[in-house]
Amino acid sequence: MGNHLYSCLTIFLFAFYISCSTGGLFSKKTPHQQYEVELKKDKLRETPEGRAWMAASSAALNNPQVVPVPYIQKGVFKTDKPRALGLSFVATKGQKLTFDLSQDRETAMAIYADVYLQKDSTDRSLVFSADTMTRQFAYTVEENGVYLLRLQPELNQGGEYTLSIVAGPSIRFPVSGKVGKIGSFWGAERDAGKRMHEGIDIFAPRGTPAIAATDGIIDAVRTGGIGGKTVWLRAEDPRVHIYYAHLDQQLVSEGQSVRTGDTLGLIGNTGNAIRTPPHLHFGLYGYGGAIDPYPYVNRQVEKPHALKEISIPGLLKFKKSLKKSNKIGSVADSVLVPLAVNRNGYICELPGGKIIQAPFKKVRAIADTSLISSLN
């Protein structure tokens, strides 16, 4: 179904526009920023260690390591020098990113975790900062793009941790049970290409409950037009209005408050869907217009495969067979400090401080810990 009565949104979106706050996302300092203030207060920020900590903080954002989502790594922060690690990944508007940062309770350290949206090579904005006491935290993506996660412990703190990142839906699937199947997606042609589908169609048996995807208030219950029997739900998040169309029955009234999972109506094929099997047209609208709802409700959550039992060695070195490789060049004889291990290899620090990724097949562990002095 395509451009569904967009003009009906005018009064809804006017209220949304008036209610929008122009204040910044972070009126208070983040835990990382608070720690910077503490360093300055304790006169540690201008010490060699303090300056190194600040430099590592910036370097992690300027040289992040590209990783996929879902993702998992086992990491370690060593205490020989201040370090931070930046990870870069792509996320889609409507996804809920869940981060799990677990540590051994006996050796737990305070790790500052901050999420940034990368605008371009030099411009980024902080979108989320986690509480250092929280093992699991989540962020709902508000804009398609590249995101950065920076991890950094306090000065002189170290230890091992495990990090996982999973992308899932941010709101409830709008059809009850497991019978609903998405059969038509955002952007599909309608009316021989005259318009595009502004939503998704979820097919289910007639009479299957269409449920509230989030808490909110029923703004409109209408009958007529291409949507047939419809329900508009104003989400608790004022930036989102949700549209349910082709219902067989509407079971709510205007002004009614609903909770996630409440039944709003029963699936049918009213309106211009009269010649199709019963289905729910599900649409999302914001102040800028229609939004692809699929990432918001996609139930196919991929989880990262468990890591093999691979310990993080003290030091690494490129294998001798690679010394002649032009791609490696002058770093062939470098001693590498491993910072993390994932399914593909190690995230390592070069002697100059630059961080790279090295596949398992290209490096070997070395036991000569006296070489650590060459890294500082």
Secondary structure, DSSP 8 states (H G I E B T S, - for coil): -----GGGGHHHHHHHHHH---S-S-SS--HHHHHHHHHHHTT-TTSHHHHHHHHHHHHHHHS-EE--SSEEEEEEE-SSS---EEEEEEE-TTEEEEEEEEE-GGG---EEEEEEEE-SSS-EEEEEE--TT-SEEEEE--SSEEEEEEEEE-TT--EEEEEEEEEEESS--SBSTT--EEEE-TT-EETTTTEE--SEEEE--TT-EEE-SSSEEEEEEEE-STT-EEEEEEESSTT-EEEEEEEEEE---TT-EE-TT-EEEEEB--GGGTTS-SEEEEEEEETTEEE--HHHH-----------S----SEEEE-GGGTT-TTTGGGTT-EEEEEEE-SSEEEEE-TTS-EEEEEGGGEEEE--GGGGGGG-
